[in-house]
Amino acid sequence: MPGFVLLVRARGDGDTGVRLGVTVTKKIGNAVVRNRMKRRFRALGRELLPTRGVPGADHVLIGRAGGVERDFAQLRAELTKALAKVRR
């Protein structure tokens, strides 16, 4: 099970920009842990969304338990796989 849930919704406003939203609930841990997870998600978004994201859509990453402990490369692979599924 991945360390996040990815939601993608087309905006339909004619803008081809890709936007990212990140949310991590208090169930995940204290503020330090949640902020670390959000920083990792934003770094992944900056790296992957410009080339692999859906143009004209909002992408929301919802942090799940176990996402903080995952290796960054594993999170990158999971997000790449999720974005490939969405683009199909």
Secondary structure, DSSP 8 states (H G I E B T S, - for coil): --SEEEEEEE--SS----EEEEE--TTS-SHHHHHHHHHHHHHHHHHHHHHHS-TTEEEEEEE-TTTTTS-HHHHHHHHHHHHHHHH-
